[in-house]
């Protein structure tokens, strides 16, 4: 008789448990696979059931430590999850150049797409197009494609600074070494009636009040009633004299407000509605970048950036951006507060911690559209440098678990800060307070503490 047939029932159970432990051990010690190209090193880790009391897995998605100095930095887009729980992550890779990369000039950049088939544990490059909805393009009921966008920072010679200032624009002086200045103010619309084969383009900022400085943020969204919604921020003409300090220029031109740009006639005409008054901001520059949740029924939940280390604000509309509640301060001290509505209606906001170590990524929940917030959840606290820690957005898998991706800097084996993109797969009930808080006992008199004179 084979030896295994002589085992008791309890012995068989023991062997089955032992085999499971061996399989788990193999998965624990698996450090990842180099996926080739730019995909870098990914860390594979065991998946612990959510019923085990909550879990978290940290992942390195992409980093430059293994490529010498050939890559200067990365800029991640927003991670997207499809119906099959695959993750898609667009990444811009910047290369070293004699001229510094700025918002006004990015000379050497290539864009790649990363994909994960195992819920974020390992990643690889792909030539396939992400199924994420277009950021600034929608399809109307009659099949017409509408797209909104901006030329971004438009560069001019520095000799044009005073002329542009007289016209009322905020001018960014890039200095003598770069020998150019830049303005950003426009908003254009492209329309196609033949499925994108041909396009008609026109400038719609001419329908709006004059902006000395206007940054088109988007996204462009089509509401159930046919209204088109777009977001941006900026301020109007103030007639101030030129000042060589860009920060002073921005200050002199007043605080920046957030605007909702709307069209109720399929993009023929547009109107700008002020969504948040920059005077309410704790920053002298007002409100800037916007991070929205836009529902088809016209409900808009909008988180606002103020300044580095200053609290983010929240503002909302229930009628498609026609009217807005007063902007309200949140307990989230972040420049990039990125919200996501979960399937149960709760909103989770993931954000970076850059104000004090330990630097990393945090999250909070709100079930009443920002009136109250949960305690802070620690997702990552292993980022050594605060600079460049940014864009931590979150998605939800079909099983209810979450994945958050962000960009930051790491120290390589030569002690240099190098860019990397990291991630965290987690469940909502993971690690809320840092540690258990202990009561400090009161001082009491020690027995026989007074020594007698000799």
BADREN-903679 format. One record per residue (C-alpha): residue number from 1; residue in three letters; x, y, z. Coordinates in steps of 0.1 Angstrom, whole numbers, padded with zeros to 4 digits. Example, Ala and Ser with C-alpha at 12.3 -4.5 7.8 and 13.67 -1.06 7.14 Angstrom:
2
i|aa|x|y|z
1|ALA|0123|-0045|0078;
2|SER|0137|-0011|0071;
END
This chain:
454
i|aa|x|y|z
1|UNK|0000|0000|0000;
2|UNK|0014|0034|-0009;
3|UNK|0027|0054|0021;
4|UNK|0003|0083|0016;
5|UNK|-0027|0059|0020;
6|UNK|-0015|0051|0055;
7|UNK|-0018|0087|0066;
8|UNK|-0046|0097|0089;
9|UNK|-0071|0124|0081;
10|UNK|-0053|0148|0103;
11|UNK|-0020|0139|0085;
12|UNK|-0035|0147|0051;
13|UNK|-0047|0181|0064;
14|UNK|-0012|0188|0078;
15|UNK|0004|0180|0044;
16|UNK|-0021|0202|0026;
17|UNK|-0014|0231|0049;
18|UNK|0023|0226|0045;
19|UNK|0020|0227|0007;
20|UNK|0001|0260|0009;
21|UNK|0027|0274|0032;
22|UNK|0054|0264|0007;
23|UNK|0035|0281|-0022;
24|UNK|0031|0312|-0001;
25|UNK|0068|0313|0008;
26|UNK|0078|0310|-0029;
27|UNK|0056|0340|-0037;
28|UNK|0070|0360|-0008;
29|UNK|0106|0356|-0019;
30|UNK|0099|0364|-0055;
31|UNK|0115|0398|-0060;
32|UNK|0101|0406|-0094;
33|UNK|0110|0404|-0131;
34|UNK|0126|0429|-0153;
35|UNK|0100|0434|-0180;
36|UNK|0124|0449|-0206;
37|UNK|0126|0483|-0222;
38|UNK|0117|0510|-0198;
39|UNK|0096|0488|-0176;
40|UNK|0122|0487|-0148;
41|UNK|0120|0464|-0118;
42|UNK|0086|0454|-0104;
43|UNK|0081|0436|-0071;
44|UNK|0058|0406|-0070;
45|UNK|0042|0399|-0036;
46|UNK|0016|0376|-0021;
47|UNK|-0020|0385|-0023;
48|UNK|-0035|0383|0012;
49|UNK|-0073|0380|0013;
50|UNK|-0091|0411|0024;
51|UNK|-0108|0391|0051;
52|UNK|-0075|0387|0069;
53|UNK|-0080|0421|0085;
54|UNK|-0067|0444|0057;
55|UNK|-0035|0444|0037;
56|UNK|-0011|0466|0016;
57|UNK|0014|0458|-0010;
58|UNK|0041|0483|-0021;
59|UNK|0053|0482|-0057;
60|UNK|0081|0498|-0077;
61|UNK|0066|0504|-0112;
62|UNK|0094|0522|-0129;
63|UNK|0127|0538|-0118;
64|UNK|0158|0553|-0135;
65|UNK|0185|0538|-0112;
66|UNK|0194|0512|-0137;
67|UNK|0198|0535|-0167;
68|UNK|0227|0557|-0158;
69|UNK|0219|0593|-0165;
70|UNK|0200|0587|-0198;
71|UNK|0166|0596|-0182;
72|UNK|0162|0629|-0164;
73|UNK|0127|0625|-0150;
74|UNK|0093|0608|-0153;
75|UNK|0058|0623|-0153;
76|UNK|0030|0599|-0148;
77|UNK|-0005|0603|-0160;
78|UNK|-0035|0590|-0141;
79|UNK|-0037|0553|-0137;
80|UNK|-0068|0537|-0152;
81|UNK|-0084|0503|-0145;
82|UNK|-0105|0486|-0171;
83|UNK|-0134|0460|-0168;
84|UNK|-0109|0432|-0167;
85|UNK|-0090|0447|-0137;
86|UNK|-0060|0456|-0159;
87|UNK|-0041|0488|-0150;
88|UNK|-0030|0513|-0177;
89|UNK|-0005|0540|-0168;
90|UNK|0007|0566|-0193;
91|UNK|0042|0580|-0186;
92|UNK|0062|0608|-0201;
93|UNK|0100|0602|-0200;
94|UNK|0121|0633|-0201;
95|UNK|0157|0632|-0213;
96|UNK|0187|0654|-0202;
97|UNK|0191|0686|-0222;
98|UNK|0213|0717|-0221;
99|UNK|0181|0737|-0214;
100|UNK|0161|0730|-0183;
101|UNK|0127|0713|-0187;
102|UNK|0100|0737|-0176;
103|UNK|0063|0741|-0181;
104|UNK|0071|0764|-0209;
105|UNK|0097|0743|-0227;
106|UNK|0101|0705|-0227;
107|UNK|0126|0698|-0255;
108|UNK|0132|0660|-0252;
109|UNK|0103|0638|-0242;
110|UNK|0088|0605|-0252;
111|UNK|0055|0590|-0241;
112|UNK|0050|0554|-0232;
113|UNK|0021|0532|-0219;
114|UNK|0026|0507|-0191;
115|UNK|0002|0479|-0184;
116|UNK|-0003|0455|-0155;
117|UNK|-0023|0422|-0158;
118|UNK|-0020|0413|-0121;
119|UNK|-0035|0442|-0103;
120|UNK|-0004|0463|-0101;
121|UNK|0022|0437|-0089;
122|UNK|0042|0436|-0122;
123|UNK|0043|0460|-0152;
124|UNK|0054|0460|-0188;
125|UNK|0054|0484|-0217;
126|UNK|0027|0480|-0244;
127|UNK|0019|0495|-0278;
128|UNK|-0018|0491|-0271;
129|UNK|-0040|0522|-0266;
130|UNK|-0055|0527|-0231;
131|UNK|-0092|0522|-0229;
132|UNK|-0095|0552|-0206;
133|UNK|-0120|0578|-0217;
134|UNK|-0106|0608|-0236;
135|UNK|-0097|0636|-0212;
136|UNK|-0108|0665|-0233;
137|UNK|-0129|0648|-0261;
138|UNK|-0166|0638|-0261;
139|UNK|-0191|0625|-0286;
140|UNK|-0224|0643|-0289;
141|UNK|-0258|0625|-0295;
142|UNK|-0255|0630|-0333;
143|UNK|-0220|0615|-0334;
144|UNK|-0202|0648|-0336;
145|UNK|-0168|0648|-0319;
146|UNK|-0159|0678|-0298;
147|UNK|-0125|0685|-0282;
148|UNK|-0113|0714|-0261;
149|UNK|-0077|0723|-0254;
150|UNK|-0051|0750|-0251;
151|UNK|-0019|0760|-0268;
152|UNK|-0002|0759|-0234;
153|UNK|0026|0783|-0227;
154|UNK|0033|0804|-0259;
155|UNK|0069|0816|-0261;
156|UNK|0081|0850|-0272;
157|UNK|0115|0868|-0272;
158|UNK|0122|0886|-0240;
159|UNK|0121|0919|-0260;
160|UNK|0083|0914|-0262;
161|UNK|0077|0914|-0224;
162|UNK|0066|0951|-0220;
163|UNK|0044|0949|-0251;
164|UNK|0026|0918|-0237;
165|UNK|0023|0934|-0203;
166|UNK|0007|0965|-0218;
167|UNK|-0019|0942|-0234;
168|UNK|-0027|0929|-0200;
169|UNK|-0011|0895|-0200;
170|UNK|0008|0879|-0171;
171|UNK|0042|0873|-0186;
172|UNK|0066|0846|-0173;
173|UNK|0102|0857|-0178;
174|UNK|0124|0827|-0182;
175|UNK|0156|0848|-0177;
176|UNK|0186|0858|-0198;
177|UNK|0200|0823|-0201;
178|UNK|0169|0810|-0218;
179|UNK|0162|0844|-0235;
180|UNK|0125|0840|-0239;
181|UNK|0092|0847|-0220;
182|UNK|0059|0830|-0222;
183|UNK|0021|0836|-0217;
184|UNK|-0008|0812|-0213;
185|UNK|-0043|0824|-0219;
186|UNK|-0062|0807|-0248;
187|UNK|-0088|0780|-0252;
188|UNK|-0097|0764|-0285;
189|UNK|-0124|0740|-0297;
190|UNK|-0121|0713|-0325;
191|UNK|-0152|0697|-0340;
192|UNK|-0154|0667|-0363;
193|UNK|-0185|0654|-0381;
194|UNK|-0168|0625|-0400;
195|UNK|-0155|0604|-0371;
196|UNK|-0123|0624|-0367;
197|UNK|-0111|0623|-0403;
198|UNK|-0113|0661|-0406;
199|UNK|-0115|0688|-0379;
200|UNK|-0126|0724|-0377;
201|UNK|-0108|0745|-0351;
202|UNK|-0118|0779|-0336;
203|UNK|-0107|0800|-0307;
204|UNK|-0135|0801|-0280;
205|UNK|-0116|0822|-0254;
206|UNK|-0128|0852|-0274;
207|UNK|-0163|0844|-0261;
208|UNK|-0151|0845|-0225;
209|UNK|-0139|0875|-0204;
210|UNK|-0103|0885|-0210;
211|UNK|-0078|0865|-0189;
212|UNK|-0044|0878|-0182;
213|UNK|-0036|0842|-0173;
214|UNK|-0058|0812|-0179;
215|UNK|-0048|0775|-0176;
216|UNK|-0071|0750|-0192;
217|UNK|-0074|0720|-0169;
218|UNK|-0104|0700|-0182;
219|UNK|-0117|0675|-0184;
220|UNK|-0143|0680|-0211;
221|UNK|-0175|0661|-0200;
222|UNK|-0210|0657|-0216;
223|UNK|-0238|0658|-0191;
224|UNK|-0270|0638|-0195;
225|UNK|-0289|0669|-0205;
226|UNK|-0264|0677|-0233;
227|UNK|-0245|0704|-0214;
228|UNK|-0207|0705|-0220;
229|UNK|-0185|0711|-0189;
230|UNK|-0149|0722|-0188;
231|UNK|-0127|0735|-0160;
232|UNK|-0098|0760|-0158;
233|UNK|-0083|0787|-0135;
234|UNK|-0069|0822|-0140;
235|UNK|-0074|0859|-0134;
236|UNK|-0084|0889|-0155;
237|UNK|-0066|0920|-0167;
238|UNK|-0053|0942|-0139;
239|UNK|-0032|0968|-0158;
240|UNK|-0002|0964|-0135;
241|UNK|0033|0975|-0146;
242|UNK|0059|0948|-0154;
243|UNK|0080|0934|-0126;
244|UNK|0110|0912|-0132;
245|UNK|0100|0888|-0105;
246|UNK|0073|0863|-0119;
247|UNK|0060|0857|-0084;
248|UNK|0055|0894|-0079;
249|UNK|0037|0897|-0112;
250|UNK|0013|0869|-0103;
251|UNK|0007|0886|-0069;
252|UNK|0001|0920|-0084;
253|UNK|-0024|0905|-0109;
254|UNK|-0046|0894|-0080;
255|UNK|-0056|0859|-0069;
256|UNK|-0065|0832|-0093;
257|UNK|-0101|0819|-0094;
258|UNK|-0115|0786|-0106;
259|UNK|-0139|0787|-0135;
260|UNK|-0164|0763|-0150;
261|UNK|-0167|0768|-0188;
262|UNK|-0202|0757|-0200;
263|UNK|-0220|0752|-0233;
264|UNK|-0257|0743|-0236;
265|UNK|-0259|0744|-0274;
266|UNK|-0235|0716|-0284;
267|UNK|-0204|0739|-0283;
268|UNK|-0217|0768|-0304;
269|UNK|-0214|0793|-0275;
270|UNK|-0196|0791|-0242;
271|UNK|-0199|0809|-0208;
272|UNK|-0174|0810|-0179;
273|UNK|-0189|0807|-0144;
274|UNK|-0167|0813|-0114;
275|UNK|-0167|0781|-0093;
276|UNK|-0144|0792|-0065;
277|UNK|-0133|0827|-0054;
278|UNK|-0095|0828|-0050;
279|UNK|-0099|0853|-0021;
280|UNK|-0110|0824|0001;
281|UNK|-0077|0806|-0005;
282|UNK|-0050|0805|0022;
283|UNK|-0024|0811|-0005;
284|UNK|-0017|0847|-0017;
285|UNK|-0020|0833|-0053;
286|UNK|-0055|0820|-0049;
287|UNK|-0067|0786|-0062;
288|UNK|-0051|0768|-0091;
289|UNK|-0052|0732|-0102;
290|UNK|-0085|0714|-0100;
291|UNK|-0093|0677|-0094;
292|UNK|-0129|0669|-0102;
293|UNK|-0156|0642|-0100;
294|UNK|-0183|0650|-0126;
295|UNK|-0215|0630|-0127;
296|UNK|-0238|0628|-0157;
297|UNK|-0267|0643|-0136;
298|UNK|-0248|0675|-0131;
299|UNK|-0233|0669|-0097;
300|UNK|-0197|0681|-0096;
301|UNK|-0173|0676|-0067;
302|UNK|-0141|0696|-0071;
303|UNK|-0110|0696|-0050;
304|UNK|-0087|0726|-0053;
305|UNK|-0050|0731|-0049;
306|UNK|-0039|0761|-0029;
307|UNK|-0001|0759|-0023;
308|UNK|0026|0735|-0011;
309|UNK|0019|0726|0025;
310|UNK|-0014|0745|0026;
311|UNK|-0048|0728|0030;
312|UNK|-0067|0718|-0001;
313|UNK|-0102|0731|-0005;
314|UNK|-0134|0715|-0018;
315|UNK|-0163|0731|-0037;
316|UNK|-0194|0715|-0053;
317|UNK|-0223|0721|-0077;
318|UNK|-0256|0703|-0080;
319|UNK|-0268|0719|-0113;
320|UNK|-0241|0712|-0138;
321|UNK|-0219|0741|-0128;
322|UNK|-0244|0769|-0130;
323|UNK|-0242|0777|-0093;
324|UNK|-0216|0766|-0067;
325|UNK|-0214|0763|-0029;
326|UNK|-0188|0783|-0011;
327|UNK|-0153|0767|-0012;
328|UNK|-0145|0750|0021;
329|UNK|-0111|0741|0036;
330|UNK|-0103|0704|0041;
331|UNK|-0078|0687|0065;
332|UNK|-0057|0676|0035;
333|UNK|-0024|0694|0032;
334|UNK|-0015|0686|-0004;
335|UNK|-0008|0702|-0037;
336|UNK|-0024|0673|-0056;
337|UNK|-0056|0660|-0038;
338|UNK|-0070|0635|-0062;
339|UNK|-0105|0622|-0055;
340|UNK|-0123|0590|-0066;
341|UNK|-0159|0580|-0061;
342|UNK|-0161|0544|-0050;
343|UNK|-0189|0521|-0060;
344|UNK|-0206|0525|-0026;
345|UNK|-0207|0563|-0031;
346|UNK|-0179|0571|-0007;
347|UNK|-0151|0594|-0020;
348|UNK|-0115|0586|-0014;
349|UNK|-0089|0613|-0018;
350|UNK|-0052|0602|-0022;
351|UNK|-0025|0628|-0018;
352|UNK|0012|0633|-0011;
353|UNK|0028|0641|0022;
354|UNK|0056|0666|0016;
355|UNK|0054|0689|0046;
356|UNK|0075|0668|0070;
357|UNK|0090|0633|0072;
358|UNK|0081|0606|0068;
359|UNK|0073|0616|0033;
360|UNK|0049|0595|0013;
361|UNK|0013|0590|0002;
362|UNK|-0018|0593|0023;
363|UNK|-0056|0589|0019;
364|UNK|-0088|0600|0035;
365|UNK|-0125|0591|0030;
366|UNK|-0156|0613|0029;
367|UNK|-0192|0601|0027;
368|UNK|-0208|0636|0027;
369|UNK|-0189|0653|-0002;
370|UNK|-0162|0669|0019;
371|UNK|-0181|0681|0049;
372|UNK|-0163|0656|0071;
373|UNK|-0133|0633|0065;
374|UNK|-0120|0601|0080;
375|UNK|-0087|0598|0098;
376|UNK|-0056|0598|0076;
377|UNK|-0045|0564|0062;
378|UNK|-0008|0558|0056;
379|UNK|-0002|0542|0022;
380|UNK|0035|0549|0018;
381|UNK|0060|0564|0043;
382|UNK|0092|0552|0026;
383|UNK|0099|0581|0002;
384|UNK|0132|0597|0012;
385|UNK|0128|0631|-0006;
386|UNK|0098|0655|-0005;
387|UNK|0106|0672|-0038;
388|UNK|0089|0657|-0069;
389|UNK|0065|0636|-0048;
390|UNK|0033|0641|-0068;
391|UNK|0001|0629|-0085;
392|UNK|-0011|0600|-0063;
393|UNK|-0043|0589|-0080;
394|UNK|-0064|0559|-0070;
395|UNK|-0086|0533|-0088;
396|UNK|-0109|0506|-0076;
397|UNK|-0108|0469|-0086;
398|UNK|-0139|0447|-0091;
399|UNK|-0133|0431|-0057;
400|UNK|-0134|0465|-0039;
401|UNK|-0096|0468|-0033;
402|UNK|-0077|0498|-0044;
403|UNK|-0045|0507|-0062;
404|UNK|-0027|0541|-0059;
405|UNK|0001|0552|-0082;
406|UNK|0025|0582|-0077;
407|UNK|0058|0597|-0088;
408|UNK|0088|0606|-0066;
409|UNK|0125|0604|-0061;
410|UNK|0147|0576|-0047;
411|UNK|0184|0575|-0037;
412|UNK|0204|0552|-0060;
413|UNK|0235|0531|-0050;
414|UNK|0257|0562|-0057;
415|UNK|0237|0584|-0034;
416|UNK|0220|0603|-0062;
417|UNK|0183|0612|-0062;
418|UNK|0167|0595|-0092;
419|UNK|0131|0595|-0104;
420|UNK|0108|0566|-0099;
421|UNK|0071|0557|-0101;
422|UNK|0057|0537|-0073;
423|UNK|0024|0521|-0064;
424|UNK|0004|0506|-0035;
425|UNK|-0023|0480|-0037;
426|UNK|-0045|0482|-0006;
427|UNK|-0078|0477|0010;
428|UNK|-0097|0506|0027;
429|UNK|-0094|0491|0063;
430|UNK|-0056|0492|0062;
431|UNK|-0036|0510|0089;
432|UNK|-0053|0541|0101;
433|UNK|-0034|0557|0131;
434|UNK|0004|0554|0131;
435|UNK|0008|0536|0164;
436|UNK|-0011|0529|0196;
437|UNK|-0013|0559|0219;
438|UNK|-0002|0552|0255;
439|UNK|-0011|0572|0286;
440|UNK|0017|0589|0304;
441|UNK|0016|0581|0342;
442|UNK|0017|0609|0367;
443|UNK|0049|0613|0387;
444|UNK|0045|0598|0422;
445|UNK|0067|0601|0453;
446|UNK|0092|0573|0456;
447|UNK|0092|0553|0488;
448|UNK|0121|0564|0511;
449|UNK|0133|0588|0484;
450|UNK|0147|0613|0509;
451|UNK|0181|0602|0522;
452|UNK|0188|0608|0559;
453|UNK|0218|0629|0569;
454|UNK|0249|0608|0576;
END
